[in-house]
Amino acid sequence: MKKQHIINETFLDAILAKKLGTSYTPPKEINDPDFDEAAKHFINLLVRADGFKPVKTAVVHPIDKESLLGAVRAAQFGVITPVLIGPQHKIEAVAKVNNVDLANYQVINVEHSHDAAKKAVELAKKREVAAIMKGSLHTDELMSAVVHKENGLRTERRISHAFLMAVATFPKPFIITDAAINIRPTLEDKRDIVQNAIDLMHILKEDKQVRVAVLSAVETVTSAIPTTLDAASLSKMADRGQITNAIVDGPLAFDNAISLFAAEAKGISSSVSGNADILVVPDLESGNMLAKQLKYLGQAVMAGIVLGAKVPIILTSRSDPMDMRVISCVLASFIYNHSKAKLHVQMKGS
């Protein structure tokens, strides 16, 4: 029998029942061999997040089934505490059709989606929420409020996106960045993109050694392919301490990054080859195609998060299944709880 590569609704029910200690008998156990390694990597994240404090999260314009139920599902797991922002009558209509009791959740009534985005950013700036989750609105509409120069959530870092991916044919989860925010990043942009991803991987990874592969079409440096120059520069920036807490190598072609055999066949000696934790793509187009190819042809399980803002931003697509929405919230939970623990240590040591 073919192993399941997705964390489907039934399996989410099973994990939730186990978490709540109900009498419901899960049809699949967490270590069931019918689930391949891709699914197990993400199930492990759910298990590790158990006991984390829920993240108070502004859910922006959740006026369709997927965006509302995604937030509710994550709340059932104790991952987030949603604050639903949007036209109240539309949220109530969706909730009624899908048997969601809104008495359990705070609802902030605003008329339009752009108002909802602005309100979410305002709450984040006031520290009344610690994360933002995209609902039924376009990414550009949400992100324009996030990156607003005066009223947004910018930090000293470039804002970037990271997909956490898992495929059954690779031994561990890995990040693809940036496949959703920065269209044609400069070298300076890429430095922040890389550092954002490194910081996230250190939060998620139990083995603290992080390896970064900077991708291009070839593994040799040539002015004919400008992305190889960026890749080589990023590698040297890591040597000089401009990028920290990771081994960075590039340029590497995709095969050399994920296959030690391919690298050795080409005479490439690199501690990153075959063992990459982060794949840095040349631009949004190549990254988006790579991520979606892995999802639809390679049966990858994936989750997405926006980094570099004052709060993590859970950025989901209309086509994303429930498991991806829940795990994307889990990523925000890891970031939030890590920052709280780090602040506690700093205060204790002061």
C-alpha positions in Angstrom: 0.0 0.0 0.0 1.3 3.4 -0.9 2.2 5.6 2.1 0.3 8.8 2.7 2.4 11.9 2.2 -0.1 14.4 3.6 -1.3 15.1 7.1 -5.0 14.8 6.2 -8.0 15.9 8.1 -8.5 12.5 9.6 -5.0 12.4 10.9 -5.3 15.9 12.3 -8.4 14.7 14.1 -6.3 11.8 15.5 -3.5 14.0 16.8 -6.0 16.5 18.3 -7.9 13.6 20.1 -4.6 12.4 21.5 -3.7 15.9 22.7 -7.1 16.5 24.3 -7.2 13.0 25.9 -10.6 12.3 24.5 -12.1 8.8 24.0 -11.9 9.1 20.2 -9.8 6.3 18.9 -7.3 7.6 16.3 -7.3 5.6 13.1 -3.6 6.3 12.7 -0.9 6.6 15.4 1.8 9.3 15.2 4.5 6.7 14.3 2.2 4.7 11.9 4.3 3.2 9.1 1.6 4.2 6.6 2.8 7.8 6.8 6.0 8.5 5.0 8.9 10.6 6.3 7.7 13.8 4.8 4.5 13.7 6.9 6.4 12.5 10.0 8.7 15.5 10.0 5.7 17.9 10.3 3.9 15.7 12.8 7.1 15.9 14.9 6.8 19.7 14.8 3.2 19.5 16.1 4.3 17.2 18.9 7.2 19.5 19.8 4.9 22.5 19.9 2.6 20.9 22.4 2.9 22.9 25.6 3.9 26.1 23.9 1.9 29.2 24.8 -0.7 30.0 22.1 0.2 32.9 19.9 -2.4 35.7 19.9 -2.8 36.1 16.1 -4.7 38.6 14.0 -6.4 36.7 11.3 -7.0 39.1 8.4 -10.3 39.0 6.5 -11.3 35.3 7.2 -14.4 35.4 5.1 -14.1 32.0 3.4 -14.2 28.5 4.6 -10.5 27.8 4.3 -9.2 30.9 6.0 -11.6 30.7 8.9 -11.3 26.9 9.5 -7.6 27.1 9.2 -7.4 29.6 12.1 -10.0 27.6 14.1 -8.1 24.4 13.5 -4.8 25.9 14.7 -6.7 27.3 17.7 -8.0 23.8 18.6 -4.4 22.6 18.7 -3.6 25.3 21.1 -1.2 26.8 18.6 -2.8 30.3 18.2 -5.5 32.4 19.9 -7.2 34.0 16.8 -8.5 37.5 16.7 -10.8 37.6 13.6 -10.7 40.9 11.7 -13.1 41.6 8.9 -16.7 42.3 8.0 -18.5 40.7 11.0 -21.6 39.7 9.0 -19.5 37.9 6.5 -17.4 36.1 9.2 -20.6 35.1 10.9 -22.1 33.8 7.7 -19.1 31.6 7.0 -19.0 30.4 10.6 -22.7 29.5 10.6 -22.3 27.4 7.4 -19.3 25.6 8.9 -20.7 25.1 12.4 -18.1 27.4 14.1 -19.1 28.9 17.4 -17.7 32.5 17.3 -18.4 32.9 21.0 -15.0 31.4 21.6 -13.2 34.0 19.5 -12.7 37.8 19.5 -14.1 39.4 16.3 -13.2 42.9 15.3 -15.6 44.4 12.7 -14.1 46.4 9.8 -15.7 47.0 6.5 -13.0 46.1 3.9 -10.0 43.8 3.5 -7.5 46.7 3.4 -9.0 48.0 6.7 -8.5 44.5 8.1 -4.9 44.5 7.1 -4.3 47.9 8.6 -6.0 46.9 11.8 -3.9 43.8 12.1 -0.7 45.8 11.7 -1.9 48.4 14.2 -2.6 45.6 16.8 0.9 44.1 16.1 2.6 47.5 16.6 0.7 47.9 19.9 1.8 44.4 20.9 -1.8 43.4 21.3 -1.1 40.4 18.9 2.1 38.6 18.3 1.5 37.2 14.8 -0.6 37.9 11.7 -2.3 35.3 9.6 -3.5 36.0 6.0 -7.1 35.3 5.3 -9.2 35.8 2.2 -7.3 38.7 0.6 -4.5 39.1 -1.8 -0.9 38.9 -0.5 -0.1 42.3 -1.9 -2.9 43.9 0.0 -1.7 42.5 3.3 2.0 43.0 2.7 1.5 46.7 1.6 0.2 47.4 5.2 3.1 45.4 6.7 5.9 47.2 4.8 4.4 50.7 5.1 7.3 53.0 5.9 5.5 55.0 8.7 2.9 52.6 10.0 4.2 49.2 9.1 6.2 46.5 10.8 9.6 46.9 9.2 12.8 46.2 11.1 16.4 46.6 10.2 16.1 43.4 8.2 14.7 42.9 4.7 11.3 41.1 5.0 11.4 37.7 3.3 9.5 34.5 3.0 10.5 30.9 3.8 8.9 27.7 2.8 9.6 24.8 5.2 9.6 21.7 3.0 9.7 18.0 3.6 9.9 15.2 0.9 10.0 11.5 1.5 13.2 11.2 -0.6 15.3 13.6 1.5 16.2 12.8 5.1 15.2 16.1 6.8 13.1 19.2 6.4 14.6 22.1 4.5 13.8 25.7 3.7 13.4 27.3 0.3 13.8 31.1 0.3 12.6 33.5 -1.1 9.8 32.2 -3.2 7.0 34.6 -2.3 8.0 38.2 -1.4 11.2 39.4 -3.1 10.9 39.3 -6.8 14.5 40.1 -7.9 16.5 40.6 -4.7 19.8 42.4 -4.8 22.9 41.0 -3.1 22.2 43.0 0.0 18.6 41.8 0.0 19.9 38.2 -0.3 22.1 38.7 2.7 19.0 39.4 4.8 17.0 36.6 3.1 19.8 34.1 4.0 20.1 35.4 7.6 16.3 35.3 8.2 16.2 31.7 7.1 19.2 30.7 9.2 17.6 32.3 12.3 14.4 30.3 11.6 16.2 27.0 11.1 18.1 27.5 14.3 14.8 27.8 16.1 13.4 24.7 14.5 16.4 22.4 14.3 17.4 20.2 17.2 20.8 19.7 15.6 22.2 23.2 15.7 24.5 23.0 12.7 22.9 24.8 9.7 24.1 24.4 6.2 23.0 26.8 3.4 23.2 26.1 -0.4 23.0 29.2 -2.6 21.5 28.0 -5.9 22.3 28.8 -9.5 22.2 26.9 -12.7 25.8 25.9 -12.4 28.4 25.4 -9.6 31.1 27.5 -11.2 31.4 31.3 -10.9 30.9 33.1 -14.2 30.0 36.6 -15.1 27.7 35.1 -17.8 25.4 34.0 -15.1 25.1 36.9 -12.5 23.5 34.7 -9.9 26.7 32.8 -9.6 28.4 36.0 -8.6 25.8 36.7 -5.9 26.2 33.1 -4.6 29.9 33.3 -4.4 29.6 36.7 -2.6 27.2 35.3 -0.1 29.5 32.4 0.6 32.4 34.8 1.2 30.1 37.0 3.4 29.6 34.1 5.7 33.4 33.6 5.9 33.8 37.3 6.9 31.0 37.2 9.5 28.5 39.3 7.5 26.3 36.2 7.6 26.4 34.3 10.9 25.7 30.9 12.5 25.8 28.8 9.3 28.0 27.2 6.7 27.2 28.8 3.4 28.3 27.5 0.1 27.6 28.6 -3.5 27.1 28.6 -6.3 25.6 25.1 -6.2 23.3 23.6 -8.8 20.2 22.0 -7.3 21.5 18.5 -7.8 24.8 19.3 -6.1 23.0 20.8 -3.2 20.7 17.9 -2.4 22.8 14.9 -3.7 26.2 14.1 -2.4 26.6 11.6 -5.2 25.9 14.3 -7.8 28.5 16.6 -6.2 31.1 13.9 -6.0 30.5 13.0 -9.6 31.3 16.6 -10.5 34.4 16.7 -8.3 32.7 19.2 -5.8 33.9 18.9 -2.2 31.4 20.7 0.1 30.0 19.9 3.5 26.7 21.4 2.3 26.2 19.0 -0.7 23.6 16.4 0.1 23.1 17.9 3.5 21.5 21.3 2.9 19.1 22.8 5.4 18.4 25.9 3.4 18.1 26.4 -0.4 18.5 30.0 -1.4 17.0 30.6 -4.8 18.1 33.3 -7.3 14.8 35.0 -7.5 11.1 34.6 -6.7 10.2 33.0 -10.1 12.7 30.2 -9.8 11.9 29.6 -6.1 8.1 29.6 -6.6 8.4 27.1 -9.4 10.8 24.9 -7.4 8.5 24.9 -4.4 5.4 24.1 -6.4 7.2 21.4 -8.4 8.2 19.7 -5.2 4.6 20.0 -3.8 2.7 18.8 -6.9 5.2 16.4 -8.5 7.4 15.4 -5.5 4.5 15.1 -3.0 6.2 17.6 -0.6 4.5 18.7 2.6 5.1 22.4 3.1 4.4 25.4 5.3 5.1 29.1 4.8 6.1 32.1 7.0 7.2 35.7 6.5 10.3 36.7 8.4 12.0 39.9 9.1 9.0 41.9 10.3 8.3 42.8 13.9 6.0 39.7 14.2 5.8 36.5 12.1 3.3 36.6 9.3 1.5 33.3 8.4 1.1 33.6 4.6 -1.1 30.9 3.1 -2.5 30.5 -0.4 -6.1 29.9 -1.3 -5.2 26.5 -2.5 -3.3 25.5 0.6 -4.8 22.4 2.4 -5.6 22.4 6.1 -2.4 20.7 7.2 -0.3 23.5 5.6 -2.3 26.2 7.3 -1.9 24.5 10.7 1.8 23.8 10.3 2.4 27.4 9.1 0.8 28.5 12.4 3.1 26.1 14.2 6.1 27.9 12.6 4.8 31.2 14.1 4.4 29.5 17.4 8.0 28.3 17.4 9.2 31.9 16.6 7.0 33.5 19.3 7.9 31.0 22.0 11.6 31.2 21.1 11.6 35.0 21.4 9.8 34.8 24.7 12.3 32.3 26.1 15.2 34.4 24.8 13.8 37.5 26.4 13.4 35.6 29.7 17.0 34.5 29.6 18.2 38.1 28.9 16.1 39.5 31.8 17.3 36.8 34.1 21.0 37.5 33.3 20.6 41.3 33.6 
